[in-house]
Amino acid sequence: MAESRISARFGGMDTADPHISDPRPVIRQLDDGAINRIAAGEVVERPASAVKELVENAIDAGATRISVEIADGGKTLIRVRDDGCGMTPEDLPLALSRHATSKIDGSDLLNIHTFGFRGEALPSLGAVGRLSITSRAAGHEAAQIQVSGGDMSAVKPAALNQGTVVELRDLFFATPARLKFMRTDRAEAQAIGDVVKRLAMAEPSVGFTLRDVSGGGEGRVTFRADPLSGDLFDALHGRLASVLGRDFAENALKIDATREGIRLYGYAALPTYSRGAAVAQFLFVNTRPVKDKMLTGALRAAYFDFLSRDRHPAAALFIDCDPEMVDVNVHPAKSEVRFRDPGTARGLIVSALRHALAEAGHRASSTVAGATLGAMRPEAPTATGAARVYQMERPSAGVRSAAFDAQRPGFQPAPAYPAPQPPQGFAELDTAYSGRMVEDPVADAQPEAAPEHLPLGAARGQVHENYIIAQTADGMVIVDQHAAHERLVYEKLKKQMAENGVAAQALLIPEIVELSDNDCARLLDVSDELYKFGLGLEAFGGNAVAVRETPAILGEVNAKAMLKDILDELDDQGESQLLQAKVEAILSRVACHGSIRSGRRMRGEEMNALLREMEATPHSGQCNHGRPTYVELKLADIERLFGRS
């Protein structure tokens, strides 16, 4: 028997043993319901995915106002209303068929001008939930169609003035296993809010309303953005202010650059307005929200020299290009894209952002001043519950001048007294106190341009041998002298390095590093870039590379470990900034040791010279680690602290 089985298995017998079942798998054609449920797993991952598909359909339909209502985090109800073009009764059954769409004709899958084009969302939603579509096109009667778990009903008349209402109930009721992977209602509602906000940023001319109707009734509005008109940047700035907050809008830099048919526009925040995680980075390609590793890496590279590794920039950037230059048909969710020339897109982001940051000069974010004012505590309220308010008229210029004279060390009053009087005023300021006046507030001759009218004003004193107090035309500035000078020295060192290059030290005996074929090829592809930072590589035959030069500023290095780290960075980010980071870290340390130390007393002319150099040096508003170098307080804010407003 065993012998016959072996023969049957290997074709030695014409007839198989009738007691042994045929192990060959049978190929079957899946039914439409199973196909739609499988497709739904790719397109609809969670309630937020369903909201994304439905809102994108509304935008493609030309809607100007879109309302989204959810209940229980979208698990029990998602309702999307729009005032778009609508559908006819004949269109409704076709809209629920797989791969049926009005957005492309199938002849060109690269020339995509709409959000949707695959024709999978509605049939997928109908396969895993209870879907109802009510729509009315201009010149036609309103109609409704329903589908539950893949079972479609007949089209019937309905009441609707304009547009489309899509209602999805009991998502994943037909695939209960998927419900086990849902998160809490609050987490799912937050994910829906993020989706709506991203789409709202992409379409400033469209009004959005998100309402949570859990528990019945009208519910509560969790997000609202009214449609905006006018100039592109004005509308976008207003929409970002309503979505990301006024702080972002106040501290964001306008970005507008074009290269080889690709346009980059949007807003990027100052380095001092950074976040602890990459939660405020929004990237769009042809107004489509995307999550692309290459674009995110380019954004990080642009801020590389201004933020520490635990801080992340905030930005909303839009890339516009010919649809044929980018492939959006990479994934069913359409959140990933692939550029025909990724290097051009990446280089445009890096150069445009660095140019904008350089033009910002010494500017620091306004939130720094807000945090400073928030840390100050006014006088505690009285027993009556109301804080005292002191009103005082501002003295005239003559009175202020006389008061300043009285505060001068060694001041002598007018000779109207019969006997000599001792010096009056604040003579004790001659001693070594930390807070002191460093120059006469009343100058004998005023210069043509009063220093107070310059951006960082005129130095008026130094406190705790580390902080410079300067007076501006409408407030005051507090400067961290060590952090500010450290940045200035660092920028000078970087400029020298850019002009003269990174000095390399030749190894007496080249170090041979064995790698895989793929790793060796990748390193040699970027060898020219690495050479700019003093690392000289060349092929050594087989799977080896020879390290002939290393950056002199790094001293003795472990070449093999460095190459491994560079390869890891290439795997993770598609590029390597390891050498640049190491070299600039050394420059940063050199700048730190070569800058004005905390605790050093500075003369008035030294402090003013530091302020003027800060105004003339790009990026001087933050230190080498992204922290602010100065705080500006407006006089009106200071007066409010003292109850004088």
Secondary structure, DSSP 8 states (H G I E B T S, - for coil): -HHHHHHHHTT-SSS--TTS-----------HHHHHHHHHHHH-SSHHHHHHHHHHHHHHTT-SEEEEEEEGGGTSEEEEEE-S----TTHHHHHTSTT--SS--SS-SS---SS--SS-HHHHHHHHSEEEEEEE-TTS--EEEEEETTEE---EE---SSEEEEEEESTTSSSHHHHTT---HHHHHHHHHHHHHHHHHH-TTSEEEEEE-TTSSS-EEEEEE----SSHHHHHHHHHHHHH-HHHHHTEEEEEEEETTEEEEEEEE-TTS-BSSS-SEEEEETTEEE--HHHHHHHHHHTTTTS-TT-B--EEEEEE--GGGEE-TTSTT----EESSHHHHHHHHHHHHHHHHHHTTT---HHHHHHHHHH-------TTS-----------HHHHHHHHHHTSTTB---S-SSS----BS-GGGGS--SSEE-S-SS-SS--SS-GGGSTT-EEEEEETTTEEEEEETTEEEEEEHHHHHHHHHHHHHHHHHHHH---EEEEEEEEEEE--HHHHHHHHHTHHHHHTTT-EEEE-STTEEEEEEEEGGG-S--HHHHHHHHHHHHHHHSS--HHHHHHHHHHHHHHHHHS--TT----HHHHHHHHHHHHHSTTTTB-TTS-BSEEEEEHHHHHHHTT--
